[in-house]
Each structure stands twice: as structure tokens, then as C-alpha cells.
Amino acid sequence: MIRDSGLGTRDSDAVDDAAIIARVLAGDINRFAELVQRHQATLYRHAVAMVLDHDVAADMVQDAFVRAYTNLRHCRDRDRFRAWLFQTLRNRCLDYLKEARRKNVRLEDVEPILDSTEGPAEIVERKRLRARITNALAELPEAQREAFVMHYVEELPYETMAELLDAKVSALKMRVMRARETLSAALQGPEVTESAPARLSIRRS
């Protein structure tokens, strides 16, 4: 597995981003679609984890790309375009979560975000467990949920998280630990089958 250098961006991709941005700013605006194609999946996954609503997440990602395109000349460090784009998306998600009317998050249509490799035979067996995990994620404070998803789902190292979130590594480790404890508790109980936790088990690091 190739370890990402920051927010899932490999060094070669970062260089490519800078080159594409230069072409876009030079007038080849159609090249911006390459940036969208390259980064939208990662951003969408993060947005879903934050707002727990697929339609809202899609709108957030689209808005982030529109804002990025409009303000592309203001991206000073083009080698870190994805990190800059991530901050735009994150700010939108946080603004959304601050709205009082958004506190009652709709959960019934939220697909699982901790496992995307299931086969059809496992779907029914794991459906109840997934619902419990999703509900547990929704109950987490936003800062804990974000840190947990970035570390375990997006597999970012704490140092990268600290840079992106402007937080200390020790504080992020504490957020992740508390989120992990809450989610681990959600996996306990008679409703969880013996085989269910296998793929969704939370590793310690």
C-alpha cells in the first residue's frame, strides 16, 4: 500500500495537481475536471462521515469544488491543493452542523462508512450492526467523529491530521480514543453476532 503524504495525496499526485492548476489558470479551464475526478471520492467520503447524509454530502462536495474553482488563484501552495480543498469542504460541513435545525440528523438512509467491501451474502446479517454503528457515530461530538474518521477510515497519520485541523497530536489522539471507546461500546451486546465485528473491529494504534 502506498502511504499518502497528506490527506490521501501521493507526492506524484501533488505535483500533477500543481501542473493542472497552472494549465487551468492559463486558460485551459476544462482541465479542472481532472481535479474533480481525482479528489471527489475522498472528499465525498469525508463529508458523509461528517454530516451523515448522502445528499447533503454531495451538495457540500459540489459547492467545495465551485468555491475552489472560483478562488483557484488564491491557492498559494499548489502542491497542497487537496489540503486547501479539504479545508473548504470542512468549513462547509462545520457550518452545516452548527445550524440548530440540522441537529436531528436523518439516519435511516445513511449507508455504512466503515466498510465498503461486503458481499451480498453478508448484507442482511450486518444490517443491524451497521445501523448501531451509524447511530453511535451520530451521537459522537463532531470533533471526535471527524478525528475518528480521518484516522481510521481515511487512514491519515496524526501528524497530517494535526496540520489539517490545526490541533495538537495529543489532543487528536484523545479525541480518537474517546470516539473509539464509544463505538466499541456500541458493538457490545446481544444484537451483535460473533462474526459481525470481525471486519468492523477497531484497531488500536
ZIFEN-V957439 format. One record per pair of residues at least 6 apart in sequence whose ideal C-beta (glycine too) atoms are under 8 Angstrom apart, sorted by the first residue. I is the first residue (numbers start at 1). GAP is how many residues later the second one is. Records with the same first field share a line. If there is no record, write none. Layout:
I: GAP / GAP
This chain:
2: 8
4: 6 / 151 / 152 / 156
5: 6 / 9
6: 8 / 74 / 76 / 77 / 150 / 154 / 157 / 158
7: 35 / 75 / 76 / 79 / 147 / 149 / 153 / 157
8: 34 / 74 / 146 / 147 / 148
9: 8 / 71 / 73 / 74
13: 25 / 69
14: 65 / 66 / 67 / 68
15: 64
16: 22
17: 18 / 21 / 61 / 62 / 64 / 65
18: 60 / 61 / 63
20: 11 / 12 / 14 / 15
21: 14 / 51 / 54 / 57 / 60
22: 56
23: 8
24: 7 / 8 / 11 / 48
25: 47 / 48
32: 37 / 40
35: 30 / 33 / 46
36: 29
39: 43 / 46
40: 21 / 25
42: 40 / 112
43: 18 / 21 / 42 / 43 / 46
44: 13 / 14 / 17
45: 68 / 108 / 109
46: 40 / 43 / 44 / 47 / 103 / 104 / 108
47: 9 / 10 / 11 / 13 / 14 / 42 / 46
48: 6 / 9 / 62 / 63 / 65
49: 64 / 88 / 96 / 97 / 100 / 104
50: 7 / 40 / 43 / 44 / 47 / 92 / 95 / 96 / 99
51: 6 / 9 / 42 / 45 / 46 / 51 / 54
52: 53 / 54 / 55 / 58 / 82 / 85 / 86
53: 52 / 53 / 56 / 57
54: 55 / 56 / 57
56: 40
60: 29 / 32 / 33 / 36
61: 28
63: 29
64: 21 / 24 / 25 / 28
65: 20
67: 21
68: 7 / 16 / 17 / 20
75: 6 / 9
77: 7
83: 80 / 81
86: 78
87: 77
90: 56 / 74
94: 48
96: 6
97: 45
105: 33
107: 24 / 27 / 28 / 31
110: 24
112: 14 / 18 / 21 / 22
113: 21 / 24 / 36 / 40
114: 19 / 38 / 39 / 86
115: 11 / 15 / 84 / 85
117: 82
118: 8 / 81
125: 68 / 70 / 71
126: 70 / 74
128: 63
129: 58 / 62 / 63 / 64 / 67 / 68 / 71
132: 54 / 55 / 59 / 60
133: 50 / 53 / 54 / 67
135: 51
136: 46 / 47 / 49 / 50
137: 8 / 11 / 46
139: 43
140: 8 / 39 / 42 / 43
143: 32
144: 31 / 32 / 34 / 35 / 38
145: 34
146: 19
147: 14 / 18 / 25 / 28 / 29 / 32
148: 27 / 28 / 31 / 32 / 35
150: 6 / 11 / 14 / 15
151: 7 / 10 / 21 / 25 / 54
152: 24 / 28 / 50 / 51
156: 8
158: 11 / 14 / 15
159: 10
161: 6 / 8 / 11
162: 6 / 7 / 10
165: 7
180: 22 / 24
183: 19
184: 18
187: 10 / 13
